[in-house]
Amino acid sequence: MGTRYLLDTNTAIYFLEGVLPPACLPFMQSVLDEECNISIITKIELLGWQFPSAEKESEVTDFVTASVIIGLSDEIANQTISIRKSLKIKLPDAIIAATALVHGFELISRNEDDFKKVPGLGVVNPFAV
């Protein structure tokens, strides 16, 4: 198996809303076909929306159900604490970064500004693929 990826919440939203650039769609489709990994934070953020319709809620629920959801472990919590102590980064982003680091994932996110500060974290911006 090659590179494994974790989808940040913003990337999942862009995908679900159909607003990713056409040039990155083959990359995203190959990632999603292989293994769609999301943090428990992304599950909470996605399913916590006020959905405009039952159809949209069903679509997002199906996406989350089809994903591998990485829960919060002591190792991820400890890595999150370390990140928060050294960087000014929001707690949900720190948990997502820690999840990627602990599991050896590259993070797919448009939020390069915050995540590029995290040592050892590989970030792929889907808008730059």
C-alpha positions as CSV (number, residue, x, y, z in Angstrom):
1,M,0.0,0.0,0.0
2,G,1.3,3.5,-0.9
3,T,0.7,6.7,0.9
4,R,-2.3,6.8,3.2
5,Y,-4.4,9.9,3.7
6,L,-6.6,11.5,6.3
7,L,-9.3,13.9,5.0
8,D,-9.6,17.2,6.9
9,T,-13.2,18.4,7.4
10,N,-12.8,21.2,4.8
11,T,-11.8,18.7,2.1
12,A,-14.7,16.5,2.9
13,I,-17.1,19.5,2.7
14,Y,-15.6,20.6,-0.6
15,F,-15.9,17.1,-2.0
16,L,-19.5,16.7,-0.8
17,E,-20.5,20.1,-2.2
18,G,-18.9,19.4,-5.5
19,V,-16.6,22.4,-5.5
20,L,-13.1,20.7,-5.7
21,P,-11.2,21.8,-8.8
22,P,-11.6,19.4,-11.7
23,A,-7.9,18.8,-11.8
24,C,-7.8,17.3,-8.4
25,L,-10.9,15.0,-8.9
26,P,-8.8,12.0,-10.2
27,F,-6.5,12.3,-7.1
28,M,-9.4,12.6,-4.7
29,Q,-11.3,9.7,-6.3
30,S,-8.2,7.4,-6.0
31,V,-7.9,8.4,-2.4
32,L,-11.5,7.7,-1.6
33,D,-11.5,4.5,-3.6
34,E,-8.5,3.2,-1.6
35,E,-9.5,4.1,1.9
36,C,-11.4,7.2,3.2
37,N,-10.0,8.0,6.6
38,I,-11.5,10.8,8.8
39,S,-11.0,11.8,12.3
40,I,-13.7,11.6,14.9
41,I,-13.6,15.4,14.9
42,T,-14.5,15.4,11.2
43,K,-17.4,13.1,11.8
44,I,-18.7,15.4,14.5
45,E,-18.2,18.5,12.4
46,L,-19.8,16.9,9.3
47,L,-22.8,15.5,11.1
48,G,-23.3,18.6,13.2
49,W,-24.4,20.7,10.3
50,Q,-27.9,22.1,10.0
51,F,-28.7,20.3,6.8
52,P,-30.8,22.1,4.1
53,S,-32.6,18.9,3.3
54,A,-33.1,15.2,4.3
55,E,-31.4,14.2,1.0
56,K,-28.2,16.2,1.9
57,E,-28.2,14.8,5.4
58,S,-28.5,11.3,4.0
59,E,-25.6,12.0,1.5
60,V,-23.3,13.2,4.3
61,T,-24.3,10.4,6.6
62,D,-23.6,7.9,3.9
63,F,-20.2,9.5,3.3
64,V,-19.3,9.2,7.0
65,T,-20.6,5.7,7.3
66,A,-18.4,4.6,4.4
67,S,-15.3,6.2,5.9
68,V,-12.9,4.7,8.4
69,I,-13.3,6.9,11.5
70,I,-10.2,7.2,13.6
71,G,-11.2,7.7,17.2
72,L,-9.5,9.6,20.0
73,S,-6.9,7.4,21.7
74,D,-4.5,8.2,24.5
75,E,-1.7,8.4,22.0
76,I,-3.7,10.9,19.8
77,A,-4.6,12.9,23.0
78,N,-1.0,13.1,24.1
79,Q,0.2,14.2,20.6
80,T,-2.6,16.8,20.6
81,I,-1.4,18.1,23.9
82,S,2.1,18.4,22.5
83,I,0.9,20.2,19.4
84,R,-1.2,22.6,21.5
85,K,1.7,23.4,23.8
86,S,4.1,24.3,21.0
87,L,1.7,26.0,18.5
88,K,-1.2,28.3,18.4
89,I,-3.7,26.0,16.7
90,K,-7.4,25.3,17.3
91,L,-8.2,22.2,19.3
92,P,-10.1,20.5,16.4
93,D,-7.2,21.1,14.0
94,A,-4.7,19.9,16.6
95,I,-6.6,16.6,17.0
96,I,-6.8,16.1,13.3
97,A,-3.1,16.8,12.9
98,A,-2.3,14.5,15.8
99,T,-4.5,11.8,14.3
100,A,-2.6,12.0,11.0
101,L,0.8,11.9,12.8
102,V,0.0,9.0,15.1
103,H,-1.3,6.9,12.2
104,G,1.3,7.9,9.6
105,F,-1.3,9.7,7.3
106,E,-0.7,12.5,4.9
107,L,-3.4,15.2,5.6
108,I,-5.5,16.4,2.8
109,S,-6.5,20.0,3.7
110,R,-6.8,23.4,2.2
111,N,-5.8,24.8,5.6
112,E,-2.1,24.8,4.8
113,D,-1.3,27.9,7.0
114,D,-2.1,26.1,10.3
115,F,-1.1,22.6,9.4
116,K,2.3,23.4,7.8
117,K,3.5,24.6,11.2
118,V,3.1,21.1,12.7
119,P,6.5,19.3,12.5
120,G,6.5,16.0,10.6
121,L,3.0,16.5,9.2
122,G,2.6,16.1,5.4
123,V,-0.1,18.2,4.0
124,V,-1.6,17.9,0.5
125,N,-3.7,20.9,-0.6
126,P,-6.4,19.4,-3.0
127,F,-6.6,22.8,-4.7
128,A,-2.9,22.6,-5.6
129,V,-2.8,19.0,-7.0
